[in-house]
Amino acid sequence: MPSFAVGRTQEILYHLGLLHHDGKLDPWQVYLDNPMAIAVTDIYDNCLNLLDREDADRIRALHQGSLKNFLPSLRYTNTPEESMALNNIKNGAIIIAGNGMCTGGRIRHHLKQRIWNKHHRVVFLGFQAGGTLGRILLDGAKRVRLFGEDIVVKADIEILNGFSAHADQGELIDWVRAIGGKPRVMLVHGELSALDALSVKLWQEHKLATDIPYEGQRVFF
């Protein structure tokens, strides 16, 4: 599972924990192979009282207030040596590693070791931007290049949507409208087709003009 270190990883750990306590998770080891995600997960445990009350109460009720202990099969792999040792695992494991779109990080090493094997599965946790390795895989590439080698893709490639914390179009429009007046709006994050659609809707429904800067453009306020 390619996953971002902050937020996305902790959310998937929580849901894997729910599956475990509901008896719906196979008894596999879950390896968190991302030092930053490990550090962030420890912060979550120390700040459990600041999280969603219902979720935090369930964690406390089932396992004394620790997200790590909420998923008993979770193991941390901090060092490069521990990460490389995961290559020896043949089955019965879920590996969560960064980064979420496979543009860098340890996940690329795990893909090189496993993506050619039809018995493995790569599960993406949300949107993959155009041009990223994650998007290339989701689009059905038969071969990819990793660390200077062409690797055949035989593993199953899947996606779980619904884990993004980004606002959707309606929420973005509500946020801009709450500013009031006629603010200068720059649309900079997202694929061009989505930016165009948002720009059109803001103008047609709310008469708010927007700019979509091109790469390298300088904008002065």
Rosetta silent file (secondary structure, phi, psi, omega in degrees, C-alpha in Angstrom):
SEQUENCE: MPSFAVGRTQEILYHLGLLHHDGKLDPWQVYLDNPMAIAVTDIYDNCLNLLDREDADRIRALHQGSLKNFLPSLRYTNTPEESMALNNIKNGAIIIAGNGMCTGGRIRHHLKQRIWNKHHRVVFLGFQAGGTLGRILLDGAKRVRLFGEDIVVKADIEILNGFSAHADQGELIDWVRAIGGKPRVMLVHGELSALDALSVKLWQEHKLATDIPYEGQRVFF
SCORE:     score description
SCORE:     0.000 S_00000001
   1 L     0.000  108.694  171.792    0.000    0.000    0.000 S_00000001
   2 E   -71.762  133.864 -175.505    1.617    3.264   -1.086 S_00000001
   3 L  -153.074  143.599  174.972    0.602    5.887    1.457 S_00000001
   4 L   -73.488  148.055 -170.237    1.415    9.426    2.523 S_00000001
   5 L   -70.789  -33.196 -172.439    3.040    9.686    5.934 S_00000001
   6 L  -107.457  114.916  175.332    0.754   12.286    7.504 S_00000001
   7 L    92.286  -60.149 -176.144   -2.943   11.544    7.875 S_00000001
   8 H   -64.561  -45.576  179.994   -3.456    8.933    5.172 S_00000001
   9 H   -61.834  -45.918 -178.040   -1.318    6.281    6.871 S_00000001
  10 H   -65.156  -33.856  178.249   -2.932    6.793   10.266 S_00000001
  11 H   -66.927  -42.619 -179.834   -6.379    6.602    8.723 S_00000001
  12 H   -69.926  -33.701  175.288   -5.683    3.277    7.023 S_00000001
  13 H   -62.508  -40.700  178.793   -4.160    1.905   10.246 S_00000001
  14 H   -62.570  -45.198 -178.231   -7.359    2.850   12.060 S_00000001
  15 H   -70.546  -33.996  173.330   -9.558    1.117    9.493 S_00000001
  16 H   -64.528  -37.269  176.165   -7.356   -1.980    9.478 S_00000001
  17 H   -63.079  -40.627  177.043   -7.735   -1.974   13.264 S_00000001
  18 H   -61.169  -43.678  178.716  -11.524   -1.830   12.910 S_00000001
  19 H   -62.020  -39.947  178.541  -11.419   -4.799   10.538 S_00000001
  20 H   -61.045  -48.281 -175.997   -9.238   -6.694   13.010 S_00000001
  21 H   -72.216  -19.695  174.874  -11.601   -6.109   15.930 S_00000001
  22 L   -89.945    2.521  179.131  -14.591   -7.059   13.772 S_00000001
  23 L    72.495   23.375 -176.058  -12.869  -10.340   12.857 S_00000001
  24 L  -110.066    4.790 -179.863  -12.649   -9.406    9.175 S_00000001
  25 L  -109.240  124.729  177.393   -8.869   -9.059    8.801 S_00000001
  26 L   -58.155  151.753 -176.351   -6.776  -12.093    7.939 S_00000001
  27 L   -75.569   57.297  177.088   -4.015  -12.790   10.515 S_00000001
  28 L   -93.716  156.029  171.313   -1.299  -11.164    8.410 S_00000001
  29 E   -78.477  138.312  176.046    1.524   -9.003    9.696 S_00000001
  30 E  -110.334  119.784 -177.932    1.138   -5.317    8.852 S_00000001
  31 E  -107.377  124.184  173.513    4.456   -3.515    8.325 S_00000001
  32 E   -97.253  104.157 -172.242    4.680    0.266    8.457 S_00000001
  33 E  -108.340   64.829 -178.209    7.817    0.931    6.444 S_00000001
  34 L  -158.673  103.402 -176.549    8.081    4.702    6.622 S_00000001
  35 H   -55.655  -39.424  178.592   10.097    6.437    9.376 S_00000001
  36 H   -65.358  -43.675  178.913    8.154    9.701    9.027 S_00000001
  37 H   -62.943  -35.836  177.036    4.812    7.874    9.201 S_00000001
  38 H   -63.212  -45.708  179.514    6.023    6.013   12.288 S_00000001
  39 H   -63.127  -40.826 -179.991    6.940    9.291   13.987 S_00000001
  40 H   -67.399  -38.410  178.649    3.596   10.837   13.038 S_00000001
  41 H   -62.387  -37.507  175.516    1.704    7.792   14.325 S_00000001
  42 H   -63.753  -37.616  177.277    3.446    8.243   17.688 S_00000001
  43 H   -64.786  -42.234  176.745    2.280   11.875   17.698 S_00000001
  44 H   -56.723  -43.995 -178.941   -1.275   10.712   17.007 S_00000001
  45 H   -63.032  -35.994 -179.399   -1.042    8.392   20.019 S_00000001
  46 H   -77.177  -16.051 -177.282    0.175   11.249   22.214 S_00000001
  47 L  -120.824   31.389 -174.897   -2.632   13.536   21.012 S_00000001
  48 H   -58.608  -30.698 -178.836   -5.499   11.089   20.944 S_00000001
  49 H   -68.423  -13.741 -179.928   -7.698   13.491   22.907 S_00000001
  50 H   -93.683   -7.615 -176.473   -7.574   15.937   19.977 S_00000001
  51 L   -86.298  175.219  177.487   -8.878   13.460   17.408 S_00000001
  52 L   -49.018  127.225 -171.188  -12.446   12.651   16.436 S_00000001
  53 H   -61.747  -43.834 -177.723  -14.164   11.784   19.706 S_00000001
  54 H   -63.075  -44.580  179.816  -16.035    8.711   18.455 S_00000001
  55 H   -66.661  -43.814 -178.762  -12.920    7.207   16.862 S_00000001
  56 H   -64.052  -40.113  178.921  -10.705    8.034   19.832 S_00000001
  57 H   -63.184  -36.718  179.542  -13.211    6.543   22.278 S_00000001
  58 H   -68.029  -40.016  177.368  -13.295    3.311   20.296 S_00000001
  59 H   -61.956  -45.513 -179.535   -9.508    3.073   20.318 S_00000001
  60 H   -63.496  -42.313 -176.478   -9.421    3.665   24.074 S_00000001
  61 H   -65.388  -34.023 -174.874  -12.191    1.164   24.762 S_00000001
  62 H   -94.405  -25.889 -178.148  -10.538   -1.601   22.780 S_00000001
  63 H  -158.772   49.226  165.676   -6.869   -1.049   23.515 S_00000001
  64 L    57.213   34.410  167.971   -5.873    1.590   26.073 S_00000001
  65 L    77.222   31.853  178.463   -5.457    4.588   23.853 S_00000001
  66 L  -132.669  122.017  177.308   -2.803    3.574   21.326 S_00000001
  67 H   -62.244  -35.814  178.320   -3.303    3.505   17.582 S_00000001
  68 H   -63.431  -46.466 -178.716   -0.363    1.113   17.309 S_00000001
  69 H   -74.896  -19.384  176.730   -1.875   -1.334   19.789 S_00000001
  70 H   -61.521  -27.164  175.982   -5.295   -0.909   18.191 S_00000001
  71 L  -117.886   88.653 -171.577   -3.832   -2.996   15.358 S_00000001
  72 L   -59.042  -24.329 -177.696   -1.925   -5.777   17.189 S_00000001
  73 L   -84.790    2.636 -177.425   -0.350   -7.145   14.002 S_00000001
  74 E   -75.361  133.987  175.932    1.360   -3.814   13.244 S_00000001
  75 E  -129.235  138.993  178.166    5.155   -3.785   13.108 S_00000001
  76 E   -94.313  138.912  172.201    7.415   -0.778   12.568 S_00000001
  77 L  -124.156  100.504 -176.022   10.433   -0.939   10.244 S_00000001
  78 L   -85.972  -45.959 -170.053   12.547    2.143   10.835 S_00000001
  79 L   -86.672  158.010  174.824   15.971    1.295    9.454 S_00000001
  80 H   -57.687  -35.381 -179.593   16.984    0.572    5.848 S_00000001
  81 H   -66.021  -41.165  177.293   18.112   -2.880    6.973 S_00000001
  82 H   -65.607  -36.935  178.169   14.687   -3.655    8.435 S_00000001
  83 H   -65.165  -45.588 -179.673   13.074   -2.415    5.251 S_00000001
  84 H   -65.151  -30.374  179.152   15.265   -4.606    3.036 S_00000001
  85 H   -63.819  -22.210  178.063   14.520   -7.611    5.244 S_00000001
  86 H   -65.240  -18.611  178.261   10.892   -7.378    4.118 S_00000001
  87 H   -63.749  -20.533 -178.222   12.076   -8.682    0.742 S_00000001
  88 H   -81.958  -11.081 -178.927   12.358  -12.114    2.346 S_00000001
  89 L   -77.273  128.532 -177.021    8.628  -12.273    3.137 S_00000001
  90 L   -98.305  -30.192 -179.148    6.813  -14.483    0.649 S_00000001
  91 L  -162.475  173.885  174.860    3.201  -14.168    1.819 S_00000001
  92 L    70.393   36.082 -178.348    0.884  -13.138    4.662 S_00000001
  93 E  -145.191  146.751  169.673    1.908   -9.483    4.883 S_00000001
  94 E  -115.400  123.339 -179.477    0.614   -5.989    4.210 S_00000001
  95 E  -111.388  121.438  177.147    3.370   -3.433    3.631 S_00000001
  96 E  -108.063  118.416 -176.310    2.502    0.258    3.953 S_00000001
  97 E  -142.420  157.099  179.227    5.257    2.493    2.602 S_00000001
  98 L   -95.008  158.633    5.016    5.697    6.004    1.229 S_00000001
  99 L  -105.515  177.474 -168.584    5.092    7.817   -0.817 S_00000001
 100 L   -66.163  -25.423 -179.925    1.470    7.803   -1.804 S_00000001
 101 L  -112.107   11.250  173.629    1.930    8.304   -5.554 S_00000001
 102 L    64.670   28.585  177.684    5.126    6.242   -5.862 S_00000001
 103 L   -87.958   -7.168  178.670    7.266    9.170   -6.979 S_00000001
 104 L  -174.642 -174.204  175.609    9.903    8.361   -4.358 S_00000001
 105 L    84.239 -176.620 -174.651   10.472    6.613   -1.048 S_00000001
 106 L   -69.688  -22.323 -177.820   10.675    2.989   -0.025 S_00000001
 107 H   -59.841  -30.769 -178.819    7.553    1.957   -1.908 S_00000001
 108 H   -66.873  -35.133  176.287    9.505    2.016   -5.165 S_00000001
 109 H   -66.950  -40.624  179.335   11.891   -0.620   -3.824 S_00000001
 110 H   -67.328  -36.022  176.957    8.962   -2.820   -2.789 S_00000001
 111 H   -64.079  -42.383  179.024    7.397   -2.421   -6.215 S_00000001
 112 H   -60.439  -36.642 -177.676   10.618   -3.511   -7.874 S_00000001
 113 H   -76.513  -21.705 -167.950   10.711   -6.614   -5.677 S_00000001
 114 H  -130.588  -19.642 -168.797    7.071   -7.605   -6.180 S_00000001
 115 L   -68.038  -18.237  179.180    5.253   -5.943   -9.038 S_00000001
 116 L   -83.735   -3.471 -173.870    6.352   -8.617  -11.523 S_00000001
 117 L  -104.659  121.715 -176.865    4.703  -11.343   -9.402 S_00000001
 118 L   -67.399  -11.872 -179.347    1.050  -12.146  -10.102 S_00000001
 119 L   -87.520   -0.006  179.606    0.566  -13.302   -6.502 S_00000001
 120 L  -107.742  163.856 -178.751    1.006   -9.760   -5.143 S_00000001
 121 E  -138.692  135.075  174.689   -1.370   -6.821   -5.058 S_00000001
 122 E  -106.919  121.724 -178.083   -0.762   -3.081   -5.051 S_00000001
 123 E  -115.243  113.418  177.279   -3.575   -1.132   -3.371 S_00000001
 124 E   -85.793  143.928 -176.592   -3.607    2.637   -3.850 S_00000001
 125 L  -108.488   62.442  176.467   -5.302    4.751   -1.194 S_00000001
 126 L   119.686 -173.304 -171.377   -6.808    7.524   -3.242 S_00000001
 127 L   -56.144  141.596  175.464   -6.222    9.785   -6.217 S_00000001
 128 L  -119.655  121.287 -175.947   -3.067    9.480   -8.314 S_00000001
 129 L   -70.171  151.337  178.211   -1.946   12.599  -10.176 S_00000001
 130 L   -58.785  138.928  178.842   -1.173   12.495  -13.874 S_00000001
 131 L    89.457  -12.660  178.743    2.433   11.636  -14.700 S_00000001
 132 L   -83.373  158.988  177.817    3.117    9.820  -11.420 S_00000001
 133 H   -61.120  -36.860  178.332    4.081    6.166  -11.285 S_00000001
 134 H   -59.135  -44.309  179.648    0.889    5.501   -9.348 S_00000001
 135 H   -67.300  -39.369  178.679   -1.249    6.922  -12.152 S_00000001
 136 H   -59.729  -42.154  179.042    0.741    5.031  -14.779 S_00000001
 137 H   -67.934  -42.866  179.624    0.054    1.773  -12.950 S_00000001
 138 H   -65.352  -28.812  178.699   -3.642    2.551  -12.485 S_00000001
 139 L   -78.187   -0.338  172.126   -3.912    3.344  -16.177 S_00000001
 140 L    95.666   23.167  179.158   -2.874   -0.238  -16.922 S_00000001
 141 L   -57.833  138.781  178.961    0.801   -0.045  -17.839 S_00000001
 142 L   -90.821  -22.172  177.428    2.250   -3.450  -18.671 S_00000001
 143 E  -142.126  145.938  175.014    5.829   -2.412  -17.969 S_00000001
 144 E  -135.883  160.379 -179.450    7.362    0.338  -15.823 S_00000001
 145 E  -106.770  124.202 -179.330   10.900    1.565  -15.292 S_00000001
 146 E  -134.520  123.817  178.070   12.328    1.386  -11.782 S_00000001
 147 L    52.637   42.629  175.762   15.935    2.107  -10.808 S_00000001
 148 L    80.458    5.709 -179.194   17.083    1.885  -14.406 S_00000001
 149 E  -121.005  143.071  172.515   15.327   -1.415  -15.119 S_00000001
 150 E   -84.378  122.066 -175.814   12.241   -2.231  -17.143 S_00000001
 151 E  -115.827  128.934  176.141    9.914   -4.266  -14.911 S_00000001
 152 E   -73.259  143.963 -179.358    6.911   -6.219  -16.196 S_00000001
 153 L  -103.081  111.546  177.075    3.676   -5.560  -14.280 S_00000001
 154 L  -121.207  -15.882  179.334    1.841   -8.736  -13.281 S_00000001
 155 L   -66.979  153.560  173.656    0.604   -7.825   -9.788 S_00000001
 156 E   -69.254  137.709  179.164   -3.033   -6.849   -9.305 S_00000001
 157 E  -117.113  121.508 -177.270   -3.462   -3.068   -9.232 S_00000001
 158 E  -135.457  166.337  177.889   -6.388   -1.690   -7.241 S_00000001
 159 E  -137.582  139.213  172.129   -7.541    1.561   -5.670 S_00000001
 160 L  -108.973  108.041  178.086   -9.526    2.390   -2.530 S_00000001
 161 L   -84.385  165.353  176.155  -11.189    5.770   -2.955 S_00000001
 162 L   101.990    0.825 -178.574  -12.573    7.845   -0.113 S_00000001
 163 L   -98.577   -3.460 -178.649   -9.390    8.400    1.896 S_00000001
 164 L   -72.824  140.029  176.899   -8.575   11.889    0.630 S_00000001
 165 L   -96.468    0.816 -179.459   -8.882   14.730    3.135 S_00000001
 166 L   -71.810  147.974  176.008   -9.059   17.360    0.380 S_00000001
 167 L   -68.361  147.126  175.392  -12.241   19.364   -0.023 S_00000001
 168 L   -85.793 -176.867 -175.255  -14.417   18.501   -3.013 S_00000001
 169 H   -58.231  -46.423 -179.043  -15.670   21.036   -5.558 S_00000001
 170 H   -61.789  -40.482  179.850  -18.717   22.043   -3.539 S_00000001
 171 H   -67.876  -37.591  177.320  -16.710   22.556   -0.356 S_00000001
 172 H   -64.395  -41.675  178.899  -14.133   24.663   -2.211 S_00000001
 173 H   -63.890  -43.162  178.408  -16.884   26.865   -3.644 S_00000001
 174 H   -60.898  -38.902 -179.399  -18.452   27.310   -0.195 S_00000001
 175 H   -65.340  -45.049 -179.480  -15.042   28.304    1.208 S_00000001
 176 H   -65.085  -42.485 -179.075  -14.420   30.909   -1.485 S_00000001
 177 H   -62.966  -33.035 -178.560  -17.942   32.360   -1.121 S_00000001
 178 H   -67.278  -19.163  178.599  -17.452   32.697    2.638 S_00000001
 179 H   -66.875  -35.994  180.000  -14.596   35.148    1.999 S_00000001
 180 L    84.173  162.558  178.783  -17.100   37.633    0.609 S_00000001
 181 L    68.634 -150.185 -179.516  -16.630   40.342   -1.994 S_00000001
 182 L  -124.211   72.792 -177.767  -14.718   39.636   -5.185 S_00000001
 183 L   -67.879  153.952  173.086  -11.438   38.018   -4.136 S_00000001
 184 L   -80.555  120.758 -173.461   -8.752   37.237   -6.698 S_00000001
 185 E  -111.822  124.191  176.094   -8.839   33.453   -6.989 S_00000001
 186 E  -110.527  124.912  178.012   -5.898   31.405   -8.286 S_00000001
 187 L  -100.707  112.313 -170.581   -6.547   27.730   -9.042 S_00000001
 188 L  -126.967   -9.345 -172.190   -3.243   25.919   -8.706 S_00000001
 189 L  -122.964  114.047  179.369   -3.834   22.427   -7.306 S_00000001
 190 L   136.044  170.799  178.104   -5.387   19.676   -9.397 S_00000001
 191 L   -75.448  152.963 -172.274   -5.567   18.369  -12.933 S_00000001
 192 H   -58.545  -39.658 -179.482   -6.310   20.913  -15.654 S_00000001
 193 H   -62.335  -39.660  178.661   -9.713   19.457  -16.517 S_00000001
 194 H   -69.902  -38.347  177.946  -10.823   19.741  -12.869 S_00000001
 195 H   -64.772  -42.123  178.161   -9.444   23.270  -12.588 S_00000001
 196 H   -61.241  -44.313 -178.930  -11.283   24.303  -15.743 S_00000001
 197 H   -62.970  -41.866  178.987  -14.549   22.835  -14.466 S_00000001
 198 H   -66.560  -40.906  178.897  -14.213   24.636  -11.124 S_00000001
 199 H   -60.318  -45.794  179.952  -13.332   27.884  -12.851 S_00000001
 200 H   -62.223  -43.478 -177.357  -16.403   27.690  -15.084 S_00000001
 201 H   -66.832  -39.905  178.762  -18.706   26.893  -12.191 S_00000001
 202 H   -62.422  -35.991  179.669  -17.379   29.751  -10.049 S_00000001
 203 H   -77.720  -47.810 -175.591  -18.061   32.191  -12.869 S_00000001
 204 H   -65.185  -39.152 -173.879  -21.406   30.866  -14.085 S_00000001
 205 H   -96.707  -23.255 -173.652  -22.980   30.437  -10.664 S_00000001
 206 H  -133.824    2.765  178.656  -21.238   33.104   -8.559 S_00000001
 207 L    53.885   38.265  175.185  -19.627   35.536  -11.029 S_00000001
 208 L  -103.314  116.693  178.575  -16.228   34.950   -9.459 S_00000001
 209 L   -79.143  144.084 -179.388  -13.374   35.268  -11.956 S_00000001
 210 E  -132.204  158.410  173.432  -10.421   32.919  -11.535 S_00000001
 211 E  -118.590  140.814  173.574   -6.927   32.514  -12.941 S_00000001
 212 L  -116.875   95.739 -176.044   -5.229   29.189  -13.710 S_00000001
 213 L   -63.323  145.524  173.983   -1.484   29.961  -13.842 S_00000001
 214 L   -91.518  163.896 -176.394    0.661   28.058  -16.302 S_00000001
 215 L   -59.160  128.841  179.221    3.946   26.436  -15.349 S_00000001
 216 L    88.002   -7.972 -179.222    6.628   29.040  -14.725 S_00000001
 217 L   -70.316  141.055  174.803    4.222   31.974  -14.684 S_00000001
 218 L  -101.523  134.206 -177.004    4.880   34.698  -12.123 S_00000001
 219 L  -120.712  130.471 -179.192    1.873   36.185  -10.372 S_00000001
 220 L  -115.748  135.506  177.481    1.968   39.523   -8.540 S_00000001
 221 L  -109.759    0.000    0.000   -0.624   40.672   -6.010 S_00000001
